[in-house]
Amino acid sequence: MTRPDATDAFQKGFDTHLTRRILNYVRPYLPLVIGGVLLALLISLASPLFALIQRHAIDTYLSPLALSGNADRDLLRRGLTLTALAYMGLKVVEFALQYAFTLAIGYLGQNVLRDIRADVFSKLQRLPLSYFDQNPVGRLITRVTSDVDAINQFITGGLVSLIQSSFIIVVYVIIMLSVNWQLALISFTVLPVLFLATNYFRARLRDAFRETRTQQATVNSKLNENITGMLTVQLFGRERRSALDFNLSNRALLSANENSVKWFSLFMPVVAVLGQVAVALILYFAARQILGVDASGAIAGAITVGTLFAFVQLSQQLFQPIQDLADVFNNLQAAMASSERIFGVLDTEESITDKPDAKTLTNFEGSVDFRKVWFAYDQTVTADTPDTDDRWILRGIDLNIRPGESVALVGATGAGKTSVTALVSRFYDVQRGSVNVDGIDVKDLAQHDLRRHVGVVLQDVFLFAGTIESNLTLNNPAIPHERVVEACRYVGVHEYILSLEHGYQTEVRERGATLSTGQKQLLAFARALIQNPDILLVLDEATANVDTETELRIQQALTRVMQGRTSIIIAHRLSTIEHCDRIVVMRKGRIVEQGSHHQLLEKGGYYARLHRLQYAQADAAD
């Protein structure tokens, strides 16, 4: 089973270098940033005004009304009406500011999200196949989805909240000190305790969320593998065993989530209780001043009821941004870990790149020349690695294929046949020697131009979700329908497509689940011909998974298609390559024989033994 990436649970502290790289994505949207900061400042200034308006209403209108029966009720009514209108007007202003702020930050986050995701996807398309050999698909999908989203949360819910919360705290502290500095200092006595409690619970919540992510990754991995391998699960009756195995992971995830809920359910009440302790202290000391009694029992200068009410409101509102800062640090840690993984992908060296003066194949002929080629998939193997090292796949290959010649590669599994075809398209670079097309080293050619001339049909055919025609044209609108039909007629799949309800517009499910192996293989042949009408045709075990009748149709089509085209064919069925101009026999990364089918049989060497063995097995099966 594929294990979840260990870095999924990693929590990285603040890193200035990574933060600068994240902010580089923010720089193009500087107007949104400036607008968001200004709006955050205005919201911070507006928030405490509500408590001050209420204080004014209580001290100016409600308290005189309660203390004096002779108060001018019409004046009080007008005053309270104006105060209420001012309160509602400020609410409307706050709503507009909050709406604009949410839009600005939302647009900022989504644009940054799009840019990072586009850069990662573009980078993945430029990386060599060796990178994908070493990195599971699920892990790379995580980089483009959840890791990018963590950076978005950091920008929208981290940096902006940090700025806004800091503004609000400063404004509230200044206003509380200006209204009554004694009550302000009394309410601030709770802040050190709140700070310690927040840090304590933040550490516990961080560990709990870390475990949750780890267990979630395990559940996702097992779910993916069981769905993908459902045929194997049902074929071997593993349903119950798989369910029990999944249940263990599922319960581990449940336990991790319950632990997160436990700490979060403690954190919120503790913050609320500390907030109420601050309110209780304010009420106690303010009540003594309202009654005109100081700590020694002497008469003191009384404060107003409105001031007391405002302080209760301000102290309660002061705790919210302080609590929000704890979430900011959690977002910060998650973003640092995610950004390190994302920039790890973006910083991956592109080992196969075009030279600044890369050439193009102007007059394509189709000659292929392998000159003393040594090759290994292991990236740690270099030109200086000893010849005796077991990691070498190809060992000193010398092979010249003339334009228009059809060459078949045969040999046991692991002989290096597929590696030869991969090097022609420059999916990998050789450690020693060179691979030349039309006399030019493939390293000197532009990759796009080279691959435009090379059509490859693989044994494992990949079909995209979409219609049959979109899979054949790869969504290239420049390819006319007539060309599609012509290619399908060549490979004998046209009649089958017409027999479908919607013909060429029939929907293909993921990976072509509704098509047989032979049908997918025929479509792959048609796609290669459509995309590359004048190609060097490379067929990698292309007829390995088709029945005899389908193979016969393919052979008839290929006999016409291969005329005048350089063709490299890999096949386990020796009967499929008997007509080739030349057969190259490979063994343990070396060429041991080459010649026509009849020449190699007359020679009585390795090919002849393979031929006798295969036909002996066929006779035994009959």
GINORTA-V743607 format. One record per pair of residues at least 12 apart in sequence whose C-alpha atoms are under 6 Angstrom apart, sorted by the first residue. I is the first residue (numbers start at 1). GAP is how many residues later the second one is. D is the distance in Angstrom with one decimal. If there is no record, write none. Layout:
I/GAP/D, I/GAP/D
This chain:
4/213/5.6, 4/214/5.8, 9/201/5.0, 9/205/5.5, 11/322/5.7, 11/326/5.6, 12/321/5.5, 12/324/5.5, 12/325/5.0, 13/320/5.6, 25/87/6.0, 32/72/5.7, 36/65/5.5, 36/68/5.9, 39/62/5.7, 40/124/5.2, 44/123/5.9, 44/124/4.7, 51/259/4.9, 55/251/4.1, 55/252/5.8, 55/255/5.5, 58/248/5.0, 59/247/5.1, 61/15/5.6, 105/51/5.9, 109/43/5.3, 109/47/5.8, 113/39/5.9, 117/27/5.6, 127/223/5.5, 143/199/6.0, 147/191/4.8, 150/185/5.3, 151/184/5.0, 154/177/5.3, 154/178/5.9, 154/181/5.9, 158/170/4.7, 158/173/5.9, 165/156/4.8, 187/91/5.1, 208/52/5.1, 212/44/5.1, 212/45/6.0, 215/38/5.1, 219/30/5.9, 279/33/5.8, 289/13/4.6, 289/14/5.9, 290/12/4.5, 290/13/5.2, 354/92/5.6, 358/86/5.3, 358/87/5.0, 358/88/5.1, 359/86/4.6, 359/87/5.8, 360/85/5.8, 365/38/5.8, 366/37/4.6, 366/170/6.0, 366/200/5.6, 367/34/5.6, 367/35/4.8, 367/36/4.5, 367/70/5.6, 367/71/4.9, 368/32/5.9, 368/33/5.0, 368/68/5.7, 368/69/4.7, 369/30/5.7, 369/31/4.4, 369/66/5.8, 369/67/5.0, 370/28/5.1, 370/29/4.8, 370/65/4.8, 371/27/4.9, 371/62/5.6, 371/63/5.4, 372/24/4.3, 372/25/4.9, 372/26/5.1, 372/61/5.0, 373/23/4.8, 373/24/4.8, 373/59/5.6, 373/60/4.4, 373/61/6.0, 374/20/5.1, 374/21/4.8, 374/22/5.2, 374/57/5.9, 374/58/4.9, 375/17/5.9, 375/18/5.7, 375/19/5.0, 375/55/4.9, 375/56/5.5, 376/16/4.7, 376/17/5.1, 382/49/5.7, 383/48/5.1, 383/49/5.6, 393/23/5.9, 393/196/5.4, 394/195/4.1, 395/194/5.3, 395/195/5.6, 403/163/5.4, 404/160/4.6, 404/161/4.3, 404/162/4.0, 405/161/4.9, 406/160/5.7, 406/161/4.5, 406/162/6.0, 406/174/5.3, 406/175/5.3, 407/161/5.0, 407/173/5.9, 407/175/4.9, 407/176/5.7, 408/160/5.7, 408/161/4.5, 408/162/5.7, 408/175/4.7, 408/176/6.0, 409/161/5.0, 409/175/4.9, 410/175/5.0, 411/174/5.7, 411/175/5.0, 411/176/5.9, 415/171/5.8, 415/172/4.8, 415/173/4.6, 415/174/5.1, 416/173/5.2, 425/26/5.9, 453/82/4.7, 454/81/5.2, 454/82/4.8, 455/73/5.3, 455/77/5.9, 455/80/5.9, 455/82/5.0, 455/83/6.0, 456/82/4.8, 456/83/5.8, 457/82/4.9, 458/82/4.9, 458/84/5.6, 459/82/5.2, 459/83/4.9, 462/49/5.8, 463/48/4.8, 463/49/5.5, 464/47/5.9, 465/43/5.5, 465/44/5.3, 465/45/4.9, 466/41/5.5, 466/42/5.3, 467/38/5.1, 467/39/5.2, 467/40/4.3, 467/41/5.3, 468/36/5.4, 468/37/6.0, 468/38/5.9, 469/35/5.2, 472/55/4.6, 487/39/5.3, 488/38/5.4, 490/67/5.3, 491/63/5.7, 491/66/5.1, 518/28/4.7, 536/30/5.0, 536/31/5.8, 537/30/4.6, 538/29/5.8, 538/30/4.8, 538/31/6.0, 539/30/4.7, 540/30/4.9, 541/29/5.1, 541/30/4.8, 578/19/5.6, 582/13/5.1, 582/14/4.7, 583/12/5.4, 583/13/5.6
